[in-house]
Amino acid sequence: MYDLVEFRHLKYIVAVAEEGNFTRAADRLHVAQPSLSKQIKEIEDEIGFAIFIRTRDGVHVTPAGQIIVAYAKEAILGRAEVVHLAQAVHRGDIPPLRLAVSSFINPSLLQHLRDSYHECFPNCMVHLSGGNASHLLRKLEQRTLDGALLMLPVEGSDWVVQKVARNPLVACMRRDDPLAYGHEVLTEDLSARLNIFFDPEINPHAHRRLSEILNEAGVHPEIKCVAATPADIQWMIRVEHGVSLVDQTAPIDPDLITRPIAGVHWTIEMAFVHHVEAGHPALPFVVQFARRMQAGVTGKRMPSNHPSRPVQLQLLA
């Protein structure tokens, strides 16, 4: 917003929008109606468009004004949340943030989220735990966890889901594997060797979606080995049980190497998730931290010169 607009002006804008009348809004705000009208008009002149249409039947918000009104409401609510939370911090009333992470999450994402939290709440504890997505979602539902970093998809209407990163999915093999000699792996070669997967029970929805995407690309693997953690997957590759798909940004054993898959640009998404009824007072701010992570603070982005649009895979929760 422009420098002319102070916080009290946001309250004025919301009051006029909700009352639909300058006189009623002035009464509600305990200000003189002419002064209220004058200040709103000055703001409109400054930003270059009308927030309100004045008619004999009342005041109506313009389409552009709807954006200003929405911003004003969010700012007012945000200030109230900040003050309430600061008071709780001052009193020492902030409980530990019970944060969980699934085994397939890149550790750098967890570290950045923790750093952001401690920067804003330096004297507030974080209790960490791990597990597979199904187990962690049950704990979130039971309110024994406040939030979790998970791979997508997370299905259902009971969750607040804020994406934090989207990373390329690549083939992982031993360094001495013939597939490692080229710069990329052909899908027909991948089909014959891709037989190490995360355990389908960890996230049945993700496993089903992965199978669909592979079939669409003409890759029809035979699942011979299933793993519960990235370390298990890499161990299976190392002892020559086959090839697997991994997050390109994940730490890789020195004996292994990754290669992109020719003709496809698959990605996996990670998100911060909490229950819609979760009550930890810092959660709105943790969601904001996660939103900034999605904007590019962490995680690698797909190169902009790819010839085709990436197919979004929401896998490996």
N, C-alpha and C positions, 0 to 999 in steps of 0.2 A: 504493500500500500504506500501511497505517497506520504511525504513528510508532514503534510498538512493534517493528515488523519491521525488523531490521538486515540488512546484507548476509549475515552469517554464517547468519542464519536461513533465507535463501533456499537456501543450500547444504545446510542441514539438511533442508529440505522436499524438495529434489531427491533427496538420498541416501535418505531414507525411501521416497519414491515408487519409486525404481529398485530398491532392495533388497527392498521389500515386508516389511521386518522391522526393528524398532527396534534390536535387538541388533546385527545385521549393519551397519546404518547407523551406529551408534555406533562400532563397530570401524573402519569405513572413515573416519570423521571424527576418530578418536582423541579421543573424548569419552566421558564416563560415560553409560551407557544411561539411568539414572534422570533425569539432567539433561537429556538430549535429549528424553525423553518429556515432562518438565515444561515445557520451553520451547515445544514444539509445542502442548501443551494451552493454554498461556497465549496463544499466537497465535490459536488457534481461539476461545477465549473473547473475545478482543478483537474479532475480525472478525465474530463472531456465528454461525458455522456450522463444521461439522466439515470439515477437509481430508481426514482419513483415517477409515476405519472399521476398528476393531480387532476382530479375530476370532482364534480359536484357530489358524486356518489361516494367519494372517499379517495384514498391513496392506494395505488397498485404498483407492485414491483415490476420493473422492466425485465426483459430476458437477460440483459447484461447485468442489471441490478441483482438478479438472483445469485450471481456469482459472488458479488460483494456481500450480500446478506449471509450466504453460506459461510464465507470466510469469517465474517464478524461473529457469527454464532460459535464457530469452531474456536476462534481466538478467546472468546469469553469463557467457554468451557475449559479450554486449555489452561488459562490463567488460574481458574478455580482449582484445577487438578494440581497445578504446580504449587500453589499456596498450601493446599491440604497436605501434599506429600512433604513439602519442606517443614511444615509443622510436625508431621509425624517423625521425620528424621531428627528434628530438634529434640523431641521428647524421647527419642530412642525406641520408637514404636514400630519400626520397619522390621518385619520378621525375615528370617533368611529366605532368599530366593531359591526354591527347590527346582533346579534345572537339570534336565536329563538330555542325553545325546545318544543317538543310535550308532551302532558300530561302523556304519558305512559313511558317517559324516567326516569330512576333511577336518582334522584337528585345528587347522588355522581359523576356521569359522567359529568354533567354540572359543578359541583364545580371543578373537576380536570381540565377540559378544561380551565375554567376561571383562575385557579391558574397558569397553565402553560403559558397562554397568558400574565398575569400580571407579571410573573417572567421575561419574555423576553421583554415585553413592559410595564414597570412599570408606565409610565405616560400617557398611552393610554386608552381611555374610552371603556367600553363595554355597549351597550344598549341591554337589554333583552326583549323578548316578548314570548308569548306562543300561542298555538292553535292546531288544528288537522292537520294532515299531508297534506291533500288536500289544506287547506287554506294556510299553510306555503309554500308549493310548488308554489302556485300561486304568493305569495309575492316574493319568490326567483326569479321566472321567470320575474316578473315586476321590479326586482332590488331594491325593497324597503327593502330587507333583504340581508345580505352578506352570511350567512350560517345558518344551522339548524341542531340540533341533532334530528334524526328521527329513528323510527323503520322501518325495511325493510319489504317488498320490496319497492324500488323506481324505477319505470320503466321509460324507455326512454333514449335517447342518449344525452340529454341536461344537464346531471348531472355528477359532479365529486363526487363519493361516496367512502368514506374511512370508513371502518368498525372500530368500537371502542370497541365493547364488544359482547360476545355471552353468554347468560345466560340460565339456565334450565327453562323449563316451568312446573309448578306443579299445582295440584288441591288445591283450597283454600276453606275452609268451617269453620263453627262455631266450637269452641272448644268442645261443647257438642254434635256435630253431630256424629252419629254412624260411619260415614266414618273416623272420626279422631281417632278411637280407635286402628286401625291397623297402621303398619309402612308404608304402601303404599296402594294405591287405585287400585282396579281391574278395568279394562276397562269396564266390564259388569256392575259394580256398578256405574261407572262414567256416563255411557250412560243414565241411568235413572234419574240422578240428575243434570247433566250439562245443565243448562238453562239460565245462565247469561253470556252475551257476550258484548264486545265492540260494539258500533254502527257500522254496516256494512258500513255506508256512510263515516265514518272516513277514511277508506282505503278499498275499495271494493276488490282490488287484494289480500290483506292480509286475508280478510274474506273468499274469495273463496278458497285460499290455505289452510286455517285452516279447512274448511269443507272437502276438499279432504283428508287431512291427517287423520282427525277423522274418515272418512268413511273407509279409508284403514285399520285402527286399529279396525274396528268393533264398533265404537262409533257413535251413531246416535241420537244426542241430539235434543230436541225441544226448540227453542229459545223463551223464554217467556219475558225476560227482557234485554234491551240494555242500555249501559251506555257510557258516553262521557269521563269519567275520571276514574282512579283507585279508587279514593275516592268514586265515585258513585257505582262502582262494589262492594267495600267492604261494603258499607252501605246496598246494596241489599242482600248481604250474611248475614249480621248481623241481618236483620229483617226477615230472614228465607225464602227468595225467592228461594234459591237453592245454587248450587256450581258453581264456575267459575275457569278458568285457569288464572294464574298470573305468572309474572316473580319471580323466587325464591329469587332474591336479593332485591326485592322491599320492602319498609317498610310495615309492616302488623299491622293492628289494634290488640290491646291486646286480644280482644275477639275472634280473628280468629286464624287459624293455617293452615299450608300447609302440603301436603303429596305428595311424588313422585307417579307417575303412573306406575304400574307394567307392565313390558314387553316393555315399550317404553321409549325413551330418546329424547324428543323433546326439541328444544332450540329456542330462539328468538335472532335476531341480531339487534344491534343498530349501527348507522353510522352518521358521520358528512357529510353533503351534501351541495354542493354549485353549482351554475350554471356554465357551462363551460366558459361563458363570463363574469363572475363576476369580478369586477375590484379592489377590496380592496387589497392594496399592501401586507398585512400581511397574506392573505389566504394560500399561499404555506407553511408558517410556522405553521399555524393552522392545516393544513393537516398533517404535520409532528408530531405535538403534538398528533393528533388523531391516527396516525400510532403507536406511542409508547404506547398509551392506549391499542390498540389491542394486542400489544406484551405482555401485562400482567400487566401493571401498575395499572389498575383498573379492576373491574369485577371478577366474579368467573368463574373458569374453570370446565368443566365436569371432574369427577374423572376418572383416567386412567384405573381403574379396571372394567369398565362397560363391560358386556359380549357381547354387540353388538355395532356397530357404531351408533352414534346419527343421528337421522333424522333431518335435518336442517329445521326449520320452520322460515320463515321471516314474523313475524306477528305484529299486534297491532300498526301499524304506526299511 
